[in-house]
Amino acid sequence: MIVKRKGLSRVIYATYYSIKGLRSAFASEAAVRQEIFAMLILVPFAVYVDVTNVERILLIMSLCVVLITELLNTAVEKLCDHVSTDIHLLIGRAKDIGSAAVFVSLLLAAFIWLTILL
């Protein structure tokens, strides 16, 4: 029987599993490592650069959107690989669509950064 946690206990366990997922993605995906490294450089830069608070929020949020999209894409890829390691048309499409989502988020981030800083 699965125990449904409630209240603070649920929050603590959810946080634990979220951190576990971040560690797993960091350990297994070069793209996640690259995006976190970029964030370690760009977030302090966004704090330092002379822009409005709204622009600063947009700069940082755009980086977070890229990381969130990459994490979701990684989850889709891991699930697809678990289902089948064979080449399959629909699994290939799912992976390609996830990759396209990451690409669009990167374009959005680049657009936001260039628009604000140039």
Contact map, one row per residue, 1 for C-alpha under 8 A:
1110000000000000000000000000000000000000000000000000000000000000000000000000000000000000000000000000000000000000000000
1111000000000000000000000000000000000000000000000000000000000000000000000000000000000000000000000000000000000000000000
1111100000000000000000000000000000000000000000000000000000000000000000000000000000000000000000000000000000000000000000
0111110000000000000000000000000000000000000000000000000000000000000000000000000000000000000000000000000000000000000000
0011111011000000000000000000000000000000000000000000000000000000000000000000000000000000000000000000000000000000000000
0001111111100000000000000000000000000000000000000000000000000000000000000000000000000000000000000000000000000000000000
0000111111100000000000000000000000000000000000000000000000000000000000000000000000000000000000000000000000000000000000
0000011111110000000000000000000000000000000000000000000000000000000000000000000000000000000000000000000000000000000000
0000111111111000000000000000000000000000000000000000000000000000000000000000000000000000000000000000000000000000000000
0000111111111100000000000000000000000000000000000000000000000000000000000000000000000000000000000000000000000000000000
0000011111111110000000000000000000000000000000000000000000000000000000000000000000000000000000000000000000000000000000
0000000111111111000000000000000000000000000000000000000000000000000000000000000000000000000000000000000000000000000000
0000000011111111100000000000000000000000000000000000000000000000000000000000000000000000000000000000000000000000000000
0000000001111111110000000000000000000000000000000000000000000000000000000000000000000000000000000000000000000000000000
0000000000111111111000000000000000000000000000000000000000000000000000000000000000000000000000000000000000000000000000
0000000000011111111100000000000000000000000000000000000000000000000000000000000000000000000000000000000000000000000000
0000000000001111111110000000000000000000000000000000000000000000000000000000000000000000000000000000000000000000000000
0000000000000111111111000000000000000000000000000000000000000000000000000000000000000000000000000000000000000000000000
0000000000000011111111100000000000000000000000000000000000000000000000000000000000000000000000000000000000000000000000
0000000000000001111111110000000000000000000000000000000000000000000000000000000000000000000000000000000000000000000000
0000000000000000111111111000000000000000000000000000000000000000000000000000000000000000000000000000000000000000000000
0000000000000000011111111100000000000000000000000000000000000000000000000000000000000000000000000000000000000000000000
0000000000000000001111111110000000000000000000000000000000000000000000000000000000000000000000000000000000000000000000
0000000000000000000111111111000000000000000000000000000000000000000000000000000000000000000000000000000000000000000000
0000000000000000000011111111100100000000000000000000000000000000000000100100000000000000000000000000000000000000000000
0000000000000000000001111111110110000000000000000000000000000000000000000000000000000000000000000000000000000000000000
0000000000000000000000111111110010000000000000000000000000000000000000000000000000000000000000000000000000000000000000
0000000000000000000000011111110000000000000000000000000000000000000000000000000000000000000000000000000000000000000000
0000000000000000000000001111111110000000000000000000000000000000000000000100000000000000000000000000000000000000000000
0000000000000000000000000111111111000000000000000000000000000000000000000000000000000000000000000000000000000000000000
0000000000000000000000000000111111100000000000000000000000000000000001000000000000000000000000000000000000000000000000
0000000000000000000000001100111111110000000000000000000000000000001001100000000000000000000000000000000000000000000000
0000000000000000000000000110111111111000000000000000000000000000000000000000000000000000000000000000000000000000000000
0000000000000000000000000000011111111100000000000000000000000000000000000000000000000000000000000000000000000000000000
0000000000000000000000000000001111111110000000000000000000000000011000000000000000000000000000000000000000000000000000
0000000000000000000000000000000111111111000000000000000000000000001000000000000000000000000000000000000000000000000000
0000000000000000000000000000000011111111100000000000000000000000000000000000000000000000000000000000000000000000000000
0000000000000000000000000000000001111111110000000000000000000000000000000000000000000000000000000000000000000000000000
0000000000000000000000000000000000111111111000000000000000000010000000000000000000000000000000000000000000000000000000
0000000000000000000000000000000000011111111100000000000000000000000000000000000000000000000000000000000000000000000000
0000000000000000000000000000000000001111111110000000000000000000000000000000000000000000000000000000000000000000000000
0000000000000000000000000000000000000111111111000000000000000000000000000000000000000000000000000000000000000000000000
0000000000000000000000000000000000000011111111100000000000110000000000000000000000000000000000000000000000000000000000
0000000000000000000000000000000000000001111111110000000000000000000000000000000000000000000000000000000000000000000000
0000000000000000000000000000000000000000111111111000000000000000000000000000000000000000000000000000000000000000000000
0000000000000000000000000000000000000000011111111000000100110000000000000000000000000000000000000000000000000000000000
0000000000000000000000000000000000000000001111111000000100000000000000000000000000000000000000000000000000000000000000
0000000000000000000000000000000000000000000111111100000000000000000000000000000000000000000000000000000000000000000000
0000000000000000000000000000000000000000000011111110000000000000000000000000000000000000000000000000000000000000000000
0000000000000000000000000000000000000000000000011111000000000000000000000000000000000000000000000000000000000000000000
0000000000000000000000000000000000000000000000001111101100000000000000000000000000000000000000000000000000000000000100
0000000000000000000000000000000000000000000000000111111100000000000000000000000000000000000000000000000000000000000000
0000000000000000000000000000000000000000000000000011111110000000000000000000000000000000000000000000000000000000000000
0000000000000000000000000000000000000000000000000001111111000000000000000000000000000000000000000000000000000000000000
0000000000000000000000000000000000000000000000000011111111100000000000000000000000000000000000000000000000000000000100
0000000000000000000000000000000000000000000001100011111111110000000000000000000000000000000000000000000000000000000000
0000000000000000000000000000000000000000000000000000111111111000000000000000000000000000000000000000000000000000000000
0000000000000000000000000000000000000000000000000000011111111100000000000000000000000000000000000000000000000001000000
0000000000000000000000000000000000000000001001000000001111111110000000000000000000000000000000000000000000001001100000
0000000000000000000000000000000000000000001001000000000111111111000000000000000000000000000000000000000000000000000000
0000000000000000000000000000000000000000000000000000000011111111100000000000000000000000000000000000000000000000000000
0000000000000000000000000000000000000000000000000000000001111111110000000000000000000000000000000000000010011001000000
0000000000000000000000000000000000000010000000000000000000111111111000000000000000000000000000000000000000001000000000
0000000000000000000000000000000000000000000000000000000000011111111100000000000000000000000000000000000000000000000000
0000000000000000000000000000000000000000000000000000000000001111111110000000000000000000000000000000000010000000000000
0000000000000000000000000000000000100000000000000000000000000111111111000000000000000000000000000000010011001000000000
0000000000000000000000000000000100110000000000000000000000000011111111100000000000000000000000000000000000000000000000
0000000000000000000000000000000000000000000000000000000000000001111111110000000000000000000000000000000000000000000000
0000000000000000000000000000000000000000000000000000000000000000111111111000000000000000000000000000110010000000000000
0000000000000000000000000000001100000000000000000000000000000000011111111100000000000000000000000000010000000000000000
0000000000000000000000001000000100000000000000000000000000000000001111111110000000000000000000000000000000000000000000
0000000000000000000000000000000000000000000000000000000000000000000111111111000000000000000000000100000000000000000000
0000000000000000000000000000000000000000000000000000000000000000000011111111100000000000000000100110110000000000000000
0000000000000000000000001000100000000000000000000000000000000000000001111111110000000000000000000000000000000000000000
0000000000000000000000000000000000000000000000000000000000000000000000111111111000000000000000000000000000000000000000
0000000000000000000000000000000000000000000000000000000000000000000000011111111100000000000001100100000000000000000000
0000000000000000000000000000000000000000000000000000000000000000000000001111111110000000000000100000000000000000000000
0000000000000000000000000000000000000000000000000000000000000000000000000111111111000000000000000000000000000000000000
0000000000000000000000000000000000000000000000000000000000000000000000000011111111100000000000000000000000000000000000
0000000000000000000000000000000000000000000000000000000000000000000000000001111111111000001000100000000000000000000000
0000000000000000000000000000000000000000000000000000000000000000000000000000111111111000000000000000000000000000000000
0000000000000000000000000000000000000000000000000000000000000000000000000000011111111000000000000000000000000000000000
0000000000000000000000000000000000000000000000000000000000000000000000000000001111111000000000000000000000000000000000
0000000000000000000000000000000000000000000000000000000000000000000000000000000111111110000000000000000000000000000000
0000000000000000000000000000000000000000000000000000000000000000000000000000000111111110000000000000000000000000000000
0000000000000000000000000000000000000000000000000000000000000000000000000000000000011111000000000000000000000000000000
0000000000000000000000000000000000000000000000000000000000000000000000000000000000011111101100000000000000000000000000
0000000000000000000000000000000000000000000000000000000000000000000000000000000000000111111100000000000000000000000000
0000000000000000000000000000000000000000000000000000000000000000000000000000000000000011111110000000000000000000000000
0000000000000000000000000000000000000000000000000000000000000000000000000000000000000001111111000000000000000000000000
0000000000000000000000000000000000000000000000000000000000000000000000000000000100000011111111100000000000000000000000
0000000000000000000000000000000000000000000000000000000000000000000000000000000000000011111111110000000000000000000000
0000000000000000000000000000000000000000000000000000000000000000000000000000000000000000111111111000000000000000000000
0000000000000000000000000000000000000000000000000000000000000000000000000001000000000000011111111100000000000000000000
0000000000000000000000000000000000000000000000000000000000000000000000001001100100000000001111111110000000000000000000
0000000000000000000000000000000000000000000000000000000000000000000000000000000000000000000111111111000000000000000000
0000000000000000000000000000000000000000000000000000000000000000000000000000000000000000000011111111100000000000000000
0000000000000000000000000000000000000000000000000000000000000000000000011001000000000000000001111111110000000000000000
0000000000000000000000000000000000000000000000000000000000000000000000001000000000000000000000111111111000000000000000
0000000000000000000000000000000000000000000000000000000000000000000000000000000000000000000000011111111100000000000000
0000000000000000000000000000000000000000000000000000000000000000000010001000000000000000000000001111111110000000000000
0000000000000000000000000000000000000000000000000000000000000000010011001000000000000000000000000111111111000000000000
0000000000000000000000000000000000000000000000000000000000000000000000000000000000000000000000000011111111100000000000
0000000000000000000000000000000000000000000000000000000000000000000000000000000000000000000000000001111111110000000000
0000000000000000000000000000000000000000000000000000000000000100110010000000000000000000000000000000111111111000000000
0000000000000000000000000000000000000000000000000000000000000000010000000000000000000000000000000000011111111100000000
0000000000000000000000000000000000000000000000000000000000000000000000000000000000000000000000000000001111111110000000
0000000000000000000000000000000000000000000000000000000000000100000000000000000000000000000000000000000111111111000000
0000000000000000000000000000000000000000000000000000000000100110010000000000000000000000000000000000000011111111100000
0000000000000000000000000000000000000000000000000000000000000000000000000000000000000000000000000000000001111111110000
0000000000000000000000000000000000000000000000000000000000000000000000000000000000000000000000000000000000111111111000
0000000000000000000000000000000000000000000000000000000001100100000000000000000000000000000000000000000000011111111100
0000000000000000000000000000000000000000000000000000000000100000000000000000000000000000000000000000000000001111111110
0000000000000000000000000000000000000000000000000000000000000000000000000000000000000000000000000000000000000111111111
0000000000000000000000000000000000000000000000000000000000000000000000000000000000000000000000000000000000000011111111
0000000000000000000000000000000000000000000000000010001000000000000000000000000000000000000000000000000000000001111111
0000000000000000000000000000000000000000000000000000000000000000000000000000000000000000000000000000000000000000111111
0000000000000000000000000000000000000000000000000000000000000000000000000000000000000000000000000000000000000000011111
